[in-house]
Amino acid sequence: MTEPRQAKWRGTLRTFLARFWPHPLPVAKKQIVIASIGAGLGLTITSLISHWLLGQVNLWFVAPMGASAVLLFGIPNSPLAQPWSIVGGNMVAGAIGVTAAITIPYAPLACGVAACLAIAVMFQLRCLHPPSGAVALTAILGGGNVHQLGYHYILTPVLLNSLCLALLAIIFNNLAGRRYPHPLASTEAKPEPVAIDVPITRDDLHQALESGQLLDIDEDDLQQLLQRAEAIAVQRQAQRAR
């Protein structure tokens, strides 16, 4: 291999490996504190309510709810963190997981089928929620206590804990000054188009992201999105001018 080609491969490898270096999360410190306190309070109260109503602590259900809390309180503006996402997603995944556990005796195959179907159905019902994958797997791998519940598992603890955490997220996020649920209703005023006369750099986007809540998108992706939107707007205006 020639020296220029070797240098090219080394540069490509260094660039690829550099992507694994942890990048800073652009989020205001205030939002970090709010997210941490909210998740802690939400999980504590949800666990207490579940223990009070069911008479026991559902240790095997801590993982899905813990993951949900990260979304609902850490990234409440994400489509994956909305109330319908956690309630609908967890119920769908729970039902599919129980069905797979009953009908497929081989656990690894049951896990694969349950995850596949749960993701497909959640996409269709617009309730995609990543922790719901753990809900489906818990129905299969949760042991005898979970298997004895059968389809009752969907109601308690899945629906019970999901509703509690979603309700607490609504209360806490709004008290903290966050709009939650995040999407604007059809009757609410939408932001007006903004004409930008100056170029926006990556540093500008970084500072803008740092001044608010954590968004599930980085500066480079956001810049590409703005460029695509600009190209679409230019094409739309050109079509109107014809």
MIDOSE-1310 file (N, C-alpha, C; in nm, 2 decimals, decimal comma, always signed):
residues 242
mtep	+0,09/-0,12/+0,00/+0,00/+0,00/+0,00/+0,09/+0,12/+0,00; +0,06/+0,22/-0,09/+0,14/+0,34/-0,10/+0,12/+0,43/+0,02; +0,22/+0,52/+0,04/+0,22/+0,61/+0,16/+0,10/+0,70/+0,16; +0,06/+0,76/+0,05/-0,07/+0,84/+0,05/-0,19/+0,77/+0,09
rqak	-0,20/+0,64/+0,04/-0,32/+0,56/+0,08/-0,32/+0,52/+0,22; -0,20/+0,49/+0,28/-0,19/+0,46/+0,42/-0,22/+0,58/+0,51; -0,18/+0,70/+0,46/-0,21/+0,82/+0,54/-0,36/+0,84/+0,53; -0,42/+0,81/+0,42/-0,57/+0,83/+0,41/-0,64/+0,74/+0,50
wrgt	-0,60/+0,61/+0,51/-0,67/+0,51/+0,59/-0,65/+0,55/+0,74; -0,52/+0,60/+0,78/-0,50/+0,64/+0,91/-0,59/+0,75/+0,95; -0,60/+0,85/+0,86/-0,69/+0,96/+0,89/-0,84/+0,92/+0,90; -0,88/+0,83/+0,82/-1,02/+0,78/+0,83/-1,04/+0,71/+0,96
lrtf	-0,94/+0,63/+1,00/-0,95/+0,55/+1,13/-0,96/+0,65/+1,25; -0,87/+0,75/+1,25/-0,87/+0,85/+1,35/-1,00/+0,92/+1,36; -1,06/+0,96/+1,25/-1,18/+1,03/+1,24/-1,30/+0,94/+1,30; -1,29/+0,81/+1,26/-1,40/+0,72/+1,31/-1,38/+0,70/+1,46
larf	-1,26/+0,68/+1,51/-1,24/+0,66/+1,66/-1,28/+0,78/+1,74; -1,26/+0,90/+1,68/-1,29/+1,03/+1,75/-1,44/+1,04/+1,78; -1,52/+0,97/+1,70/-1,67/+0,98/+1,72/-1,71/+0,91/+1,85; -1,62/+0,82/+1,91/-1,65/+0,76/+2,03/-1,62/+0,84/+2,15
wphp	-1,55/+0,95/+2,13/-1,51/+1,04/+2,25/-1,64/+1,11/+2,30; -1,67/+1,10/+2,43/-1,79/+1,16/+2,48/-1,79/+1,31/+2,46; -1,90/+1,36/+2,39/-1,92/+1,50/+2,37/-2,00/+1,57/+2,48; -1,98/+1,69/+2,51/-2,06/+1,76/+2,61/-2,21/+1,77/+2,57
lpva	-2,29/+1,75/+2,67/-2,44/+1,77/+2,64/-2,48/+1,91/+2,66; -2,52/+1,97/+2,55/-2,56/+2,12/+2,55/-2,69/+2,14/+2,62; -2,68/+2,17/+2,75/-2,81/+2,19/+2,83/-2,77/+2,28/+2,95; -2,87/+2,37/+2,98/-2,85/+2,46/+3,09/-2,84/+2,38/+3,23
kkqi	-2,75/+2,44/+3,31/-2,73/+2,37/+3,44/-2,86/+2,36/+3,52; -2,95/+2,47/+3,51/-3,07/+2,47/+3,58/-3,16/+2,35/+3,54; -3,15/+2,31/+3,41/-3,23/+2,20/+3,36/-3,18/+2,07/+3,41; -3,05/+2,06/+3,43/-2,99/+1,94/+3,48/-3,04/+1,91/+3,63
vias	-3,05/+2,02/+3,70/-3,10/+2,01/+3,84/-3,24/+1,97/+3,84; -3,32/+2,04/+3,76/-3,47/+2,01/+3,75/-3,49/+1,86/+3,71; -3,42/+1,82/+3,61/-3,43/+1,68/+3,56/-3,40/+1,58/+3,67; -3,29/+1,60/+3,74/-3,24/+1,51/+3,85/-3,34/+1,50/+3,96
igag	-3,39/+1,62/+4,01/-3,48/+1,62/+4,12/-3,62/+1,56/+4,07; -3,66/+1,59/+3,95/-3,79/+1,54/+3,90/-3,79/+1,39/+3,89; -3,68/+1,33/+3,84/-3,67/+1,19/+3,82/-3,67/+1,12/+3,96; -3,59/+1,18/+4,05/-3,59/+1,12/+4,18/-3,72/+1,12/+4,25
lglt	-3,79/+1,24/+4,25/-3,92/+1,25/+4,32/-4,02/+1,16/+4,24; -4,02/+1,16/+4,11/-4,11/+1,08/+4,04/-4,10/+0,93/+4,07; -3,98/+0,88/+4,07/-3,96/+0,73/+4,09/-4,00/+0,70/+4,24; -3,96/+0,79/+4,33/-3,99/+0,76/+4,47/-4,14/+0,76/+4,50
itsl	-4,21/+0,86/+4,45/-4,36/+0,86/+4,47/-4,43/+0,75/+4,40; -4,38/+0,72/+4,27/-4,44/+0,60/+4,20/-4,42/+0,47/+4,27; -4,30/+0,45/+4,32/-4,27/+0,33/+4,40/-4,36/+0,32/+4,52; -4,38/+0,43/+4,59/-4,46/+0,43/+4,72/-4,60/+0,40/+4,69
ishw	-4,66/+0,46/+4,58/-4,80/+0,44/+4,54/-4,81/+0,29/+4,50; -4,72/+0,24/+4,42/-4,73/+0,10/+4,38/-4,72/+0,01/+4,50; -4,63/+0,04/+4,59/-4,62/-0,05/+4,71/-4,75/-0,04/+4,80; -4,81/+0,08/+4,81/-4,93/+0,10/+4,89/-5,05/+0,02/+4,83
llgq	-5,06/+0,03/+4,69/-5,17/-0,04/+4,63/-5,15/-0,19/+4,61; -5,03/-0,23/+4,58/-5,01/-0,37/+4,56/-4,95/-0,45/+4,68; -4,91/-0,37/+4,78/-4,86/-0,44/+4,90/-4,72/-0,50/+4,89; -4,65/-0,46/+4,78/-4,51/-0,51/+4,76/-4,43/-0,42/+4,67
vnlw	-4,30/-0,42/+4,68/-4,22/-0,35/+4,59/-4,18/-0,43/+4,47; -4,21/-0,38/+4,35/-4,19/-0,46/+4,23/-4,05/-0,43/+4,18; -3,95/-0,50/+4,24/-3,81/-0,48/+4,21/-3,78/-0,51/+4,06; -3,85/-0,61/+4,00/-3,83/-0,64/+3,86/-3,88/-0,54/+3,77
fvap	-3,95/-0,44/+3,82/-4,01/-0,34/+3,73/-3,94/-0,20/+3,75; -3,83/-0,20/+3,83/-3,76/-0,08/+3,85/-3,69/-0,03/+3,73; -3,63/-0,13/+3,65/-3,55/-0,09/+3,53/-3,63/-0,01/+3,43; -3,75/-0,07/+3,39/-3,83/+0,01/+3,29/-3,87/+0,15/+3,34
mgas	-3,91/+0,16/+3,46/-3,96/+0,29/+3,51/-3,84/+0,38/+3,53; -3,72/+0,33/+3,57/-3,61/+0,42/+3,58/-3,57/+0,48/+3,45; -3,57/+0,39/+3,34/-3,54/+0,44/+3,21/-3,65/+0,54/+3,16; -3,78/+0,52/+3,19/-3,88/+0,61/+3,16/-3,86/+0,75/+3,23
avll	-3,82/+0,74/+3,35/-3,80/+0,87/+3,43/-3,69/+0,96/+3,36; -3,59/+0,89/+3,30/-3,48/+0,97/+3,24/-3,54/+1,05/+3,12; -3,63/+0,99/+3,05/-3,70/+1,06/+2,93/-3,80/+1,16/+2,98; -3,89/+1,12/+3,07/-4,00/+1,21/+3,11/-3,95/+1,34/+3,18
fgip	-3,84/+1,33/+3,26/-3,79/+1,44/+3,33/-3,66/+1,50/+3,27; -3,58/+1,42/+3,20/-3,46/+1,46/+3,14/-3,47/+1,52/+3,01; -3,56/+1,46/+2,92/-3,59/+1,51/+2,79/-3,74/+1,52/+2,76; -3,81/+1,60/+2,84/-3,96/+1,60/+2,83/-4,01/+1,65/+2,70
nspl	-3,93/+1,72/+2,62/-3,97/+1,76/+2,49/-3,96/+1,66/+2,38; -3,90/+1,54/+2,41/-3,89/+1,44/+2,31/-4,02/+1,37/+2,28; -4,04/+1,34/+2,15/-4,17/+1,26/+2,12/-4,17/+1,13/+2,19; -4,05/+1,07/+2,23/-4,05/+0,94/+2,30/-4,09/+0,96/+2,45
aqpw	-4,10/+1,08/+2,50/-4,12/+1,10/+2,64/-4,26/+1,16/+2,67; -4,35/+1,16/+2,58/-4,49/+1,22/+2,60/-4,57/+1,12/+2,68; -4,68/+1,16/+2,75/-4,76/+1,07/+2,83/-4,82/+0,95/+2,75; -4,86/+0,98/+2,62/-4,91/+0,86/+2,55/-4,80/+0,76/+2,51
sivg	-4,68/+0,81/+2,50/-4,57/+0,73/+2,47/-4,54/+0,63/+2,58; -4,54/+0,68/+2,70/-4,51/+0,59/+2,82/-4,63/+0,50/+2,85; -4,75/+0,55/+2,85/-4,87/+0,47/+2,88/-4,90/+0,37/+2,77; -4,92/+0,42/+2,65/-4,95/+0,34/+2,54/-4,84/+0,24/+2,51
gnmv	-4,71/+0,29/+2,50/-4,60/+0,20/+2,47/-4,58/+0,09/+2,57; -4,59/+0,12/+2,70/-4,57/+0,02/+2,80/-4,69/-0,09/+2,80; -4,81/-0,04/+2,77/-4,92/-0,14/+2,77/-4,91/-0,23/+2,64; -4,87/-0,17/+2,53/-4,86/-0,25/+2,41/-4,74/-0,35/+2,43
agai	-4,63/-0,30/+2,48/-4,52/-0,39/+2,50/-4,55/-0,50/+2,61; -4,62/-0,46/+2,71/-4,66/-0,56/+2,81/-4,75/-0,67/+2,76; -4,85/-0,63/+2,68/-4,94/-0,73/+2,62/-4,87/-0,82/+2,52; -4,78/-0,77/+2,44/-4,70/-0,85/+2,35/-4,61/-0,94/+2,42
gvta	-4,54/-0,89/+2,53/-4,45/-0,97/+2,60/-4,52/-1,09/+2,67; -4,64/-1,06/+2,73/-4,71/-1,17/+2,80/-4,75/-1,28/+2,70; -4,80/-1,23/+2,58/-4,85/-1,32/+2,48/-4,73/-1,41/+2,43; -4,61/-1,34/+2,41/-4,50/-1,42/+2,36/-4,45/-1,52/+2,47
aiti	-4,46/-1,48/+2,60/-4,42/-1,57/+2,70/-4,51/-1,69/+2,71; -4,63/-1,67/+2,68/-4,73/-1,79/+2,69/-4,72/-1,88/+2,57; -4,70/-1,82/+2,45/-4,71/-1,90/+2,33/-4,57/-1,95/+2,27; -4,46/-1,89/+2,32/-4,33/-1,93/+2,27/-4,25/-1,98/+2,38
pyap	-4,23/-2,12/+2,39/-4,16/-2,17/+2,51/-4,01/-2,14/+2,52; -3,95/-2,11/+2,40/-3,80/-2,09/+2,40/-3,78/-1,94/+2,43; -3,72/-1,90/+2,55/-3,72/-1,77/+2,59/-3,64/-1,67/+2,50; -3,52/-1,71/+2,44/-3,45/-1,62/+2,35/-3,53/-1,58/+2,23
lacg	-3,60/-1,68/+2,17/-3,69/-1,66/+2,06/-3,81/-1,57/+2,10; -3,87/-1,59/+2,22/-3,98/-1,51/+2,26/-3,93/-1,37/+2,28; -3,81/-1,34/+2,33/-3,76/-1,21/+2,35/-3,75/-1,14/+2,22; -3,69/-1,21/+2,12/-3,67/-1,14/+1,99/-3,81/-1,11/+1,92
vaac	-3,90/-1,20/+1,93/-4,03/-1,18/+1,87/-4,10/-1,07/+1,94; -4,10/-1,07/+2,07/-4,17/-0,96/+2,15/-4,11/-0,83/+2,12; -3,98/-0,81/+2,11/-3,92/-0,68/+2,08/-3,95/-0,64/+1,94; -3,95/-0,73/+1,85/-3,98/-0,69/+1,71/-4,12/-0,64/+1,69
laia	-4,22/-0,72/+1,75/-4,36/-0,68/+1,74/-4,39/-0,56/+1,81; -4,33/-0,54/+1,93/-4,36/-0,42/+2,02/-4,31/-0,30/+1,95; -4,19/-0,30/+1,89/-4,15/-0,18/+1,82/-4,23/-0,15/+1,70; -4,27/-0,25/+1,62/-4,36/-0,22/+1,50/-4,49/-0,17/+1,54
vmfq	-4,55/-0,22/+1,64/-4,69/-0,17/+1,69/-4,68/-0,03/+1,75; -4,57/-0,01/+1,83/-4,56/+0,12/+1,89/-4,54/+0,23/+1,78; -4,47/+0,20/+1,67/-4,45/+0,29/+1,56/-4,59/+0,32/+1,50; -4,67/+0,22/+1,48/-4,80/+0,24/+1,42/-4,89/+0,32/+1,51
lrcl	-4,89/+0,30/+1,64/-4,98/+0,37/+1,73/-4,92/+0,50/+1,78; -4,80/+0,54/+1,73/-4,74/+0,66/+1,76/-4,71/+0,67/+1,91; -4,67/+0,56/+1,97/-4,63/+0,56/+2,12/-4,50/+0,49/+2,14; -4,40/+0,52/+2,05/-4,27/+0,46/+2,06/-4,20/+0,51/+2,19
hpps	-4,16/+0,42/+2,28/-4,10/+0,45/+2,41/-4,00/+0,35/+2,44; -3,87/+0,38/+2,43/-3,76/+0,28/+2,44/-3,77/+0,19/+2,56; -3,80/+0,25/+2,68/-3,81/+0,16/+2,80/-3,91/+0,05/+2,79; -4,01/+0,07/+2,69/-4,11/-0,04/+2,68/-4,05/-0,17/+2,63
gava	-3,94/-0,16/+2,57/-3,87/-0,29/+2,53/-3,84/-0,37/+2,65; -3,80/-0,30/+2,76/-3,77/-0,37/+2,89/-3,90/-0,43/+2,95; -4,01/-0,36/+2,93/-4,14/-0,41/+2,98/-4,17/-0,54/+2,91; -4,15/-0,55/+2,78/-4,18/-0,67/+2,71/-4,09/-0,78/+2,76
ltai	-3,96/-0,75/+2,77/-3,87/-0,86/+2,82/-3,89/-0,90/+2,96; -3,94/-0,81/+3,04/-3,97/-0,84/+3,18/-4,08/-0,95/+3,19; -4,18/-0,93/+3,10/-4,29/-1,03/+3,10/-4,24/-1,17/+3,06; -4,13/-1,18/+2,99/-4,08/-1,31/+2,96/-3,97/-1,36/+3,06
lggg	-3,89/-1,27/+3,10/-3,77/-1,31/+3,19/-3,79/-1,27/+3,33; -3,91/-1,22/+3,37/-3,93/-1,18/+3,51/-3,94/-1,29/+3,61; -3,95/-1,41/+3,57/-3,96/-1,52/+3,66/-4,10/-1,57/+3,69; -4,11/-1,66/+3,79/-4,24/-1,72/+3,82/-4,35/-1,62/+3,87
nvhq	-4,31/-1,52/+3,95/-4,40/-1,42/+4,00/-4,47/-1,34/+3,89; -4,39/-1,31/+3,79/-4,44/-1,23/+3,67/-4,53/-1,32/+3,59; -4,49/-1,44/+3,56/-4,56/-1,54/+3,48/-4,70/-1,57/+3,54; -4,70/-1,57/+3,68/-4,83/-1,60/+3,74/-4,93/-1,49/+3,72
lgyh	-4,89/-1,37/+3,70/-4,98/-1,26/+3,68/-5,05/-1,27/+3,55; -4,99/-1,33/+3,45/-5,05/-1,34/+3,32/-5,08/-1,20/+3,26; -5,19/-1,19/+3,20/-5,23/-1,06/+3,14/-5,26/-0,95/+3,25; -5,28/-0,99/+3,37/-5,30/-0,89/+3,48/-5,17/-0,81/+3,49
yilt	-5,06/-0,86/+3,45/-4,93/-0,78/+3,45/-4,95/-0,65/+3,37; -5,03/-0,64/+3,27/-5,05/-0,52/+3,19/-5,11/-0,41/+3,28; -5,21/-0,45/+3,37/-5,27/-0,35/+3,45/-5,19/-0,31/+3,57; -5,15/-0,41/+3,65/-5,06/-0,39/+3,76/-4,94/-0,48/+3,76
pvll	-4,83/-0,43/+3,75/-4,79/-0,29/+3,77/-4,77/-0,20/+3,65; -4,78/-0,25/+3,53/-4,74/-0,17/+3,41/-4,83/-0,05/+3,40; -4,96/-0,06/+3,38/-5,05/+0,06/+3,37/-5,04/+0,14/+3,49; -5,05/+0,08/+3,61/-5,05/+0,16/+3,73/-4,92/+0,25/+3,74
nslc	-4,81/+0,19/+3,73/-4,68/+0,27/+3,74/-4,67/+0,37/+3,63; -4,71/+0,33/+3,50/-4,70/+0,42/+3,39/-4,78/+0,55/+3,41; -4,91/+0,53/+3,45/-5,00/+0,64/+3,48/-4,95/+0,73/+3,59; -4,90/+0,67/+3,70/-4,84/+0,75/+3,81/-4,72/+0,83/+3,76
lall	-4,63/+0,77/+3,69/-4,51/+0,85/+3,65/-4,55/+0,95/+3,55; -4,64/+0,93/+3,46/-4,68/+1,03/+3,36/-4,75/+1,14/+3,43; -4,84/+1,12/+3,53/-4,91/+1,22/+3,60/-4,81/+1,31/+3,68; -4,72/+1,24/+3,74/-4,62/+1,32/+3,82/-4,53/+1,40/+3,72
aiif	-4,50/+1,35/+3,61/-4,42/+1,43/+3,51/-4,50/+1,55/+3,46; -4,63/+1,54/+3,44/-4,71/+1,65/+3,40/-4,71/+1,76/+3,51; -4,73/+1,72/+3,63/-4,74/+1,81/+3,74/-4,60/+1,88/+3,76; -4,49/+1,80/+3,77/-4,36/+1,85/+3,80/-4,31/+1,94/+3,69
nnla	-4,32/+1,89/+3,57/-4,26/+1,97/+3,46/-4,33/+2,11/+3,44; -4,46/+2,11/+3,46/-4,53/+2,24/+3,44/-4,50/+2,33/+3,56; -4,49/+2,28/+3,68/-4,45/+2,36/+3,79/-4,31/+2,41/+3,77; -4,22/+2,34/+3,70/-4,09/+2,39/+3,68/-4,08/+2,48/+3,56
grry	-4,19/+2,51/+3,50/-4,19/+2,61/+3,38/-4,17/+2,54/+3,25; -4,18/+2,41/+3,24/-4,17/+2,34/+3,11/-4,31/+2,31/+3,06; -4,32/+2,32/+2,92/-4,44/+2,28/+2,86/-4,45/+2,13/+2,84; -4,54/+2,07/+2,91/-4,55/+1,92/+2,91/-4,70/+1,88/+2,93
phpl	-4,76/+1,80/+2,85/-4,70/+1,74/+2,72/-4,65/+1,85/+2,63; -4,55/+1,82/+2,55/-4,48/+1,92/+2,48/-4,54/+1,97/+2,35; -4,60/+1,88/+2,27/-4,66/+1,93/+2,14/-4,77/+2,04/+2,16; -4,77/+2,13/+2,07/-4,87/+2,24/+2,08/-5,00/+2,18/+2,02
aste	-5,11/+2,22/+2,09/-5,24/+2,18/+2,04/-5,28/+2,26/+1,91; -5,37/+2,20/+1,83/-5,41/+2,27/+1,70/-5,46/+2,41/+1,73; -5,52/+2,44/+1,84/-5,58/+2,57/+1,87/-5,47/+2,67/+1,92; -5,35/+2,62/+1,95/-5,25/+2,71/+2,01/-5,18/+2,78/+1,89
akpe	-5,13/+2,90/+1,92/-5,06/+2,98/+1,82/-4,92/+2,91/+1,79; -4,89/+2,89/+1,67/-4,76/+2,83/+1,63/-4,66/+2,94/+1,60; -4,53/+2,91/+1,62/-4,43/+3,01/+1,59/-4,43/+3,06/+1,45; -4,41/+3,19/+1,43/-4,41/+3,25/+1,30/-4,28/+3,22/+1,23
pvai	-4,28/+3,21/+1,09/-4,16/+3,19/+1,02/-4,06/+3,30/+1,05; -3,93/+3,27/+1,07/-3,83/+3,36/+1,10/-3,74/+3,38/+0,98; -3,72/+3,51/+0,94/-3,63/+3,54/+0,83/-3,49/+3,56/+0,89; -3,39/+3,48/+0,85/-3,26/+3,50/+0,91/-3,17/+3,56/+0,80
dvpi	-3,11/+3,67/+0,83/-3,03/+3,75/+0,74/-2,88/+3,72/+0,76; -2,85/+3,65/+0,87/-2,70/+3,62/+0,90/-2,68/+3,47/+0,90; -2,57/+3,42/+0,86/-2,54/+3,28/+0,87/-2,53/+3,23/+1,01; -2,58/+3,11/+1,04/-2,58/+3,05/+1,17/-2,47/+2,95/+1,18
trdd	-2,38/+2,96/+1,27/-2,27/+2,87/+1,28/-2,30/+2,76/+1,38; -2,21/+2,66/+1,38/-2,22/+2,55/+1,48/-2,21/+2,61/+1,62; -2,12/+2,70/+1,65/-2,11/+2,76/+1,78/-2,23/+2,83/+1,82; -2,30/+2,90/+1,73/-2,43/+2,97/+1,76/-2,53/+2,86/+1,81
lhqa	-2,54/+2,75/+1,73/-2,63/+2,65/+1,77/-2,60/+2,59/+1,90; -2,47/+2,57/+1,93/-2,42/+2,51/+2,06/-2,47/+2,60/+2,18; -2,45/+2,73/+2,16/-2,49/+2,83/+2,27/-2,64/+2,83/+2,28; -2,71/+2,82/+2,17/-2,86/+2,82/+2,18/-2,91/+2,69/+2,25
lesg	-2,84/+2,58/+2,22/-2,88/+2,46/+2,29/-2,85/+2,46/+2,44; -2,73/+2,52/+2,47/-2,69/+2,52/+2,61/-2,78/+2,61/+2,70; -2,86/+2,70/+2,64/-2,94/+2,79/+2,72/-3,07/+2,74/+2,75; -3,11/+2,61/+2,71/-3,24/+2,56/+2,74/-3,23/+2,42/+2,78
qlld	-3,35/+2,34/+2,76/-3,36/+2,20/+2,79/-3,27/+2,12/+2,70; -3,24/+2,00/+2,74/-3,17/+1,91/+2,66/-3,26/+1,86/+2,54; -3,21/+1,87/+2,42/-3,27/+1,83/+2,30/-3,20/+1,70/+2,25; -3,28/+1,61/+2,20/-3,22/+1,48/+2,15/-3,17/+1,50/+2,01
ided	-3,08/+1,59/+1,99/-3,02/+1,62/+1,86/-2,89/+1,70/+1,89; -2,79/+1,68/+1,81/-2,66/+1,75/+1,83/-2,65/+1,87/+1,73; -2,55/+1,95/+1,75/-2,54/+2,07/+1,67/-2,52/+2,04/+1,52; -2,45/+1,93/+1,49/-2,42/+1,90/+1,35/-2,55/+1,86/+1,28
dlqq	-2,63/+1,77/+1,35/-2,76/+1,73/+1,29/-2,85/+1,84/+1,28; -2,85/+1,93/+1,38/-2,94/+2,05/+1,37/-2,90/+2,14/+1,25; -2,77/+2,16/+1,23/-2,73/+2,24/+1,12/-2,77/+2,18/+0,99; -2,76/+2,05/+0,97/-2,80/+1,98/+0,85/-2,95/+1,99/+0,83
llqr	-3,03/+1,99/+0,94/-3,17/+2,00/+0,93/-3,21/+2,14/+0,89; -3,14/+2,24/+0,94/-3,16/+2,38/+0,89/-3,13/+2,40/+0,75; -3,02/+2,34/+0,70/-2,98/+2,35/+0,56/-3,09/+2,28/+0,47; -3,14/+2,17/+0,51/-3,24/+2,10/+0,43/-3,37/+2,18/+0,43
aeai	-3,40/+2,24/+0,55/-3,52/+2,32/+0,55/-3,51/+2,45/+0,46; -3,39/+2,51/+0,46/-3,36/+2,62/+0,38/-3,38/+2,58/+0,23; -3,32/+2,47/+0,19/-3,33/+2,42/+0,05/-3,47/+2,40/+0,01; -3,55/+2,34/+0,10/-3,70/+2,32/+0,07/-3,77/+2,45/+0,06
avqr	-3,74/+2,55/+0,14/-3,80/+2,68/+0,14/-3,77/+2,75/+0,01; -3,64/+2,74/-0,04/-3,60/+2,80/-0,16/-3,68/+2,74/-0,28; -3,69/+2,60/-0,28/-3,76/+2,53/-0,38/-3,91/+2,57/-0,39; -3,97/+2,59/-0,27/-4,11/+2,62/-0,26/-4,13/+2,76/-0,32
qaqr	-4,04/+2,86/-0,28/-4,06/+2,99/-0,34/-4,04/+3,00/-0,49; -3,94/+2,91/-0,54/-3,92/+2,91/-0,68/-4,04/+2,85/-0,76; -4,11/+2,76/-0,70/-4,23/+2,70/-0,76/-4,34/+2,80/-0,76; -4,35/+2,88/-0,66/-4,45/+2,98/-0,65/-4,43/+3,09/-0,76
ar	-4,30/+3,12/-0,78/-4,27/+3,23/-0,88/-4,30/+3,19/-1,02; -4,32/+3,06/-1,05/-4,34/+3,02/-1,19/-4,48/+3,06/-1,24
